[in-house]
Amino acid sequence: MRESRIEKSRGRYWLIGLLFLHTMNTYMDRACISSAAGAMQNDLNINDQMMGYIFGVFAIGYALFQIPSGWLADVLGPRRVLACVVSLWSVFTVLTGAAFNAVSLLAIRFLFGVGEAGAFPGATRALYDWVPAKERGIAQGLFHSGARVGAALSLFLMPFLIAVVGWRLTFVINGAIGVAWVTVWLYWFRNDPKEHPRVNPAELNYIREGRTDKSTPSAKVPFAVIVTSGNMLLAMFQYIASNITFFISFTWLQPYMKEQWGPDAGLFAPIPLIFGMFAHWISGAIVTLLYGKGYHVGSRRIPAVTGFVIGALGLILTTQAGAAGPLQFVLCFSIAVFGVELTLSPSWSFCMDIGGDRSGAVSGAMNMLGNLGSAFSAIIFPYFVANVTLPWFAEQTGTANSFFVFAAVINVLAAVAWLFMNPKKAISDSVSPRQVRVRMVLFIIAAVVLVGGLLTYKIFFLE
């Protein structure tokens, strides 16, 4: 047994490292606009509410194309799909630097979101093919932590880069990094690990034997049945909850802190992302440890419920910390981010559990609904600050306390949702074709209504 472990190659670890850099690049490109927001608003004459639309329209484009891009990753393979999506969003990152008014920026950021939609579903499909089930928790934790490292680096480095070369050239530099990653990806990665020279027979057998377990749905179960199952609907809701909290970290947090406490306060904005990075590592280790001990359901449920409870408590603490100063405020918000970030490794592992060979499309469905939460968060945050009061927490406008209370309530509901989510619950393949069609049509209608309602409220009811 010991010899077989020594003889296994480590190709899957190289893949995780490459995908870590992939998510770093993803979030550096996303978070760059937060650092550049002030300069862009001044140069292009864009007010705060319009900037909220620009933040949010990325999330809408990103959300709408999650399932199609995940489906393409399942059908065409992640090698080709990730190369295409990274190339596409890198082009629109460069074009962001060429924006000349608010309308052009809205269009570019929407298309940027469309291009980036395949980033995580494609990577999830690659992990499903290369990483056995018992290692998926730590793989997801390390993989997703790259996003937080990238966003934190962006908030630290981008203000300096913008000061040196300007915000337009900064976007060009970020786009060039994506092109470099694509070059390495096409050279190194293969859809099937058996085709890779770094994967020896011992590792290949280890991957194949551990890829699925008896609870993984068979290919006979239609995607529409999986994605409209009770398990999946709850997974979507809880992912909306985590995104509502987290998305503030690289959209409004830095501008809000500067407005409340002055320009120097913005230097504290990357701290929640560092907390998030550690949360991913810890959560991934817990998921892997519990799964290895035979607690399949607990390995997903325990870190997720714990994370949402911590997130809710951190948000309530944040409402009380503002008067103490920016550092105390950001540390309390960091506790909230740490909590919701504990939920990501179990969430994406859950998608691979119930998605199987459709992991790309299934994870894309969860990410689609989750990012409607991101869009809602970015759009509604300035409205809460300017208009919403609550007894004791936010007795006057001008603070985000009412938003933090709202997000805390959603986190509590998400913790309850996880009590009913079960990755080992069998998905019936006996649903009739007519029922499948009806369920999928209703699912699509619900998604369209959510997007349409969000846009309508934004355009006609927000000042």
Number of C-alpha atoms within 10 A of each C-alpha: 5 6 7 10 11 10 12 16 15 13 19 22 13 13 22 23 14 19 27 24 20 26 23 24 24 24 20 27 28 24 23 26 25 24 25 21 20 16 17 23 16 10 11 13 12 19 12 14 18 16 24 23 21 24 28 29 28 26 29 27 24 27 29 23 21 32 22 17 28 32 26 20 28 22 14 12 20 29 22 18 23 27 21 17 21 23 22 20 27 28 22 25 28 22 19 25 20 17 18 13 14 19 12 14 21 21 18 25 28 22 22 28 26 24 25 30 31 33 27 25 33 31 26 31 29 28 27 24 21 28 27 20 23 21 21 29 33 24 30 30 32 24 30 28 28 25 26 30 25 27 29 26 19 27 28 18 14 25 18 14 18 18 12 11 11 17 24 19 17 25 26 19 17 22 26 15 14 23 18 11 19 21 12 12 19 13 10 15 19 19 18 14 22 17 12 14 10 14 18 17 13 14 23 21 14 16 21 16 12 14 22 20 13 8 14 19 23 16 12 9 16 18 19 18 22 22 25 17 15 15 22 24 19 20 28 23 19 29 27 26 26 29 25 27 28 26 22 17 24 28 25 23 21 22 20 20 23 17 13 15 13 12 12 10 19 21 16 19 27 23 19 24 26 20 21 27 24 19 26 31 22 20 29 31 22 23 31 26 17 19 20 14 10 11 15 19 18 17 27 30 25 21 25 29 23 15 28 31 20 21 33 28 21 23 28 22 21 23 22 16 19 20 9 9 13 22 17 16 19 22 20 24 30 26 24 33 33 26 33 33 33 32 30 26 33 29 25 27 29 28 26 26 25 26 26 21 21 27 31 34 29 31 31 31 28 27 29 26 25 24 28 27 28 31 29 25 27 26 26 20 22 21 19 19 19 13 13 18 19 13 8 11 16 20 13 16 16 17 22 23 28 25 24 26 21 16 23 25 15 21 31 19 16 25 23 15 19 22 13 12 19 20 23 16 14 13 20 13 14 12 12 10 12 9 13 18 13 13 17 17 13 13 16 12 12 12 17 13 12 14 19 12 12 17 19 12 13 18 11 8 8 11 7
